Amino acid sequence: MSTSTISPAAARDSQTVTLPDGRTLGFAEYGAPEGAPVIYFHGFPSNRLEGSAADKLAKQHKVRLLCLDRPGYGLSTLQPGRRMLDWPDDVMAFASAQSLPTFGVLGASGGGPYVLACASKLPAGVLTHVGVMCGGGAFDHASRVAGVIPRRSRITAWFANHWPWALRVMVAGLVGTIQWVVRTKTVTRWIDNWLVTMDQKKAEKKAAAKKEAQDKAAAAKAAALADTHSEGSIAGSDFEEVNAVAASVESLSTVATKPATEAADDVAEDVDEEDEEKDKRTIPERREAMFRALFDTFAQGAEPTVQDAQVLASDLGFKFEDITYNPVMFWHGDQDVNTPLAWIQQITDRIPHAVLKVFPGKSHYTLAEDLDEIVAYFAPKDDESK
């Protein structure tokens, strides 16, 4: 039985649990504390802080996002000789420590195969949802024969399995160089200016959205009032037009059961609340947070990255055809060059209940623009219509 070592004062993004074998598992928590639990598996190489990008969306959709460091990354203890199917055991121990009888699992990029390992091994009834976004492919015979594994991935896998010390040296050297470069005055100044520019663009976009919302709210409110004071019934297309405007406002306010006038008032309130939620940290504080999210991956050196590459590039220990969970959801961009669509289809075509949604024009990274849809998939049932 695992025991929790979380202290009340611990930061939400730097918590730990002690696993049955004595190892430490680091995790971050984002979203709604009382929301539907979803355990998130980060990419390769990365760490628990990757989940911060979904914090606001998880709150909106009432999802409690628990992001785990895989062994050796971030706060988690390295696990010598680990294999892919060791991960579901850690996940179950973590869930037990958090008193989670059921939960969803979501993985991005290199976290995708770990999701499938859980779908393959965890007991029936434990998982509420299974999802993979821009997931990594398998280095199995079928993918090799089909020639769908990108050259960069093949090279990394070869070094990991045949010349791991060289990969270790390359990763350490690259990380050390990047850490030095980003601390130079020139790069620091560039990053700070970029953050300022992003803030300006975000403010302009928010101002435009606020004006549009207020205009729609005013129109719907006026239409609803006119309807209230009219003596006859609204006929034909006029009735449909008023309903369409009111529905759009109600959708914006996320309160579909309220009258149009009430929903219209809520729109302005919602926008004001968003303004209050904006990042209050200084530019230097935000820059340091970026560096932390990047370099916490290598807090314990290059070995965890090499080990993770070995696990991902080796036999996974289960067959895709044997995964019975229904459905296993995949979200993937058709312009993904890190994991080409044809590579992930080598997996989805073999999972009996796989559902693959392809996003035209989206890459490995721009798929994040559709994160709202992905997080909403894991929302509690009473929130799915909102």
N, C-alpha and C positions, 0 to 999 in steps of 0.2 A: 504494500500500500504506500503510495507516494504521500509526502507531506509538503504542505505549502510553507514557504519561508517569506511570504510577502509581509512587509510591515506596512501599517496604515499610512506612514509618511512617505512610502516609496513612490517615486514618480510613476505615472501610468505607463510611460514608455520604457521603463527600466526595472521590471519586476522579474522575479525568479521563482521557480519551484524546484524542489529536490526530488529526483526520480528514485525509484526503488533500488537501483544499483549505486546510488550515492552521487550520480552526476547532477549537475545543475543545468536547468533548461531556462533560458532567458525568454521573456516575452514582453510585448507592448500591447496596451489595450486602447482601442479607439472606438468612436461611435457612441451609442446609447448604452449606459451601464446596465440597464434593465431590459435591453433589447434581445432579439433572437440571436443566440450565440453562433458565430461563424469563425472557425479556425483557419487562419490564412497562412499559406506557405510562400515565402519570398522567392525571388528569382535566383539566378546563378551569375556571378556571386553577389550576394546581397545580405540583408539582415532584417530584423523585425521592424526597423524604423521605416521601411518601405511602405508599410501600411498607413502611414500618416496622410498620404495623398487621398485616402478614402474616408478620413475622419468626419468631415462635414456631411458627406453623402450618407455615411452609416448612421449618423444622428438623424438625418431627415427620414430615413427608411426604417428607423427603429431596429438597427442591427448592432449587436455588440461584436466588434471585430477584435479577435485575439490573434496577434501575429507572433509566431514563434521563430526564434533563432535556431537553425539547424546546428547539429553538433560542431563545435569549434568556431562558429561565427558569433560575433557579438559577445553576449554574456553566457553562452552555452559551452559546457565542457566538451572537449574533443572526445570522440568515441572511436578508439582504434579498431580497425578491421570492420567497421560497420557496413551493412548492406542495405539495399533499398527497403526490404521488408522489416528492418528493425524500426523504421520510422513510425509505422502505425502503432507499435507498442508504446513509443514515447508519447504519441498523441493521446492514446487511451489513458496513460498514466497522468498526463496533464489534465485531461477532462475530468478524471476522478478527483484530482486535487482541487479543481474548480467547481466540483459538484455539478457537473454537466451530464445528465443522463442521455441527452441527445444534442446534436450540433450539426452544422453544415461545414463543409470544407471547400475552400477556394484556393487555387494556386495559380501563380503567374509565371510564365516563361519556364525557367528551370524548376519551379515548384510544381509544375503540371504533373510530371511522372509520380511525384510523391502523393498527389491527390489520388491518382489511379491506384497506387499501392494501398491506400486506405480503403478505397472502394472495393478492392480485391480481398482485403484481409479482415477488416473490422466486422463485428457481429451484425447480423441483420437487425434493423430497427434503430441502430445508433445514429445513422446519418439521416439528416433531414433534407439536405441538398448536396449535390456534388457538381462542382464547376471548375473549368479550366479556361483561363484567358491567355491568349497568345502563347499557348503551352509549348514546352520543348518536346522534340520528337524522340523516338527510340533509336538506339544504335544496334538494332537487331538485323538478322539476316535479310528479312523482307525489305527493309529500308535501304540496306546496302545494295541489294540486287536491283532495286528500282532506281538507284542512283539519285536519291532525293536529299541526301545529307549534304549540307553546304560544306565547301572546302575548309573554311575556317573551323567549323565544328569537328571535321574529321581530323584536322591537325591537332587541335586541342586534345581530342580523345586519344590520339596516338601517343602524344607526349605524356598524358596522365597515366596511361597503362604501360608504356614501354620505357619512358625516360622521365619519371616523376621528379627526380632531383633537378633536372633542367627546367621543367615547368615551374618548380618552386622558386628557382633563382630568377626566372623571367618575371613571375608575378611580384616577387619582393622588390625587384629592381624597378618595375613599372610603377608600383604603388609609391615607393620612396621618391621617385622622380616627380610624380604628380603632387605628392604632399609638399615637396619643396617649391614647385612651380606656383601652386595656388596661394602660397604664402608670400610670394613676392609682391612688392608694392604695385607694380603694373597690373598684375592679374587681379589682385584684391580690389583695386580701383575699378577695373572693368566689371567685375562681378557686382560691386555696389551700384554702379551706374545701370547695369542691366536690371537689377532689382527695382531701382527707381523707375525705369522705363516700363517695366511690367506693371508696377503699381498704377502708373498713369493710364496705361491702356485698360487695365481692369476698372479703374474709376470711370473712364469714358464709357466703357461697355455697360457698367452698372447704371450710370446716369441715363443712358439711352433706354435700358430695360425698364428703369423706374418710370420714365416718362411714358413709355408705351403702355405699361401696366396701368398707370393712372388715367391715361386717355381711355383705355378700354373699360376701366372701372366706372369712369364718369358717364360713358356712353350707355353702359348697361344699367347704371343706376337711373339715368334719365328715362331709358326705355321702360324700366320696371315701374317707375312712378307714373309714366304716361299710361301704362297698361292699367294701373290701379285706378286712375281717375277717368278712364274711358267708360262710356256707357254701354257700348256694344262689345261684341267679341272681336278679337283680332282674327282676320281671316287669311287663309292661304299663305302666300309667301311672306307677308308681314309677320305672321306668327312664327314662322320658321326662322326668320332673320333675328328677331328678338331672342328666341331660344338659343340660337347659335352664339350670339354675343354673351348672353348670360352664362352659357356653359363654359365659354373660354375663360371668363373671369373666375368662375367657380373652380376651374381646373388650376388656375394660377394660385388661388388662395388655398388650395388643397382641402377645401371644405365643401364637398359636392352636395351636401344635404341642406345647406343654408339657402335662404332666399337670395335673389340677385343683389338687392340693396345691401344686405349684410355681408355678402361675399365681396362686394365692391369695396366696402370699408376695410375689409381684412387685407386687401391687396397692398394698400399703402403701408399698413402695419407690418406686413411680412417683409417688404422692401426695407423699411426702417430697421427691423431686427437684423437683417443681413448686414446693413451698414455697421451696426453695433458689434457684429461678430468678426469684423475684419481684423487682420493681424495687427496687434498693438506693439509688437516687438520692434526695436530699432533695426536699421539696415545691418549694422555689424552683428547684431544678435541673430538675425536671420541668416546671414552669411555663415556664421559659425554653426548654426543648426544644419545647414546644407553640408558643411564639411563633416560634421558628426555623422549624418546619415550615410555619407559616402564611405568614410574611413572606419566606422565601427565594424564594418565587414572584416577588416584586416587587423582587428585589435589583438588577435592571438597569432598574427603572422600569416604566412602564405599557405601553410599546411592544410587548413580547413578547405581552402579553395581547390587545392590539388585533390584532396580526398573526395570532395563533392563531385568533381569532374570524373573521378574514377567510378563512383557509384552510378552516376548518370550514364556513363559510357559502357557499363558492364551489363551482364544479364540481370534483368529486373527481378527475376524470381517468381514471376507470375505471367499468365497468358491473358492477353486482352480479351480473347474470346470467352474467358471464364468469368468476366466481370458481369454480375447479374443485376447490379443496381440500376434502377430505372426512374428517371433518365440520368444519363451522364451528359452534362451540358458543356459545350465548347463554344467559345467566342474567338474568332480569328480574322485577321485582316488579309485580304488577298494580295497585298503588296508587302507582306512580311518577308524580309530577306534573312532575318536571323533564324526563323523557323518557317520555311516556305510552306505554303498551303498544302502542297503535294506531300510534304513530310508528315504533317499532322493527320492528313487523310489516311496515311498508312496505319494510323491508330484508330481513328474514328470508324473506318470501314470494317474493323474487326471487333469492335465492342457492340454487343447485341442491341443495346438501348441508347447508343450515342446519338446526340442531337447536335449538329454542327451549324452554327450561324456564322455566315461569312459576311464581313463588312467590306464592301467595295471601296477601293482607294485607301484603305487604312493599313498602316505598317505596324511593326512590332511595338512601336512607341506611341503612335497617334491613335491606337485603339483606346488609349486612356481617355480620349475625348468622349467615349461612350461608357465610361465607368458608371455613370448614373444608372443606366439600364442593367448593368451587371450586378451592382449592389442591390438594386430593387428586386432582383430575382430571389434574393435571400430574405426579403422582408417577411415579417409575420403575415399570415393570411388575411388578417383584418386590416392590413395596411396596403395590400397589393393593388387595391382599386384606386388608391390615392395618387 
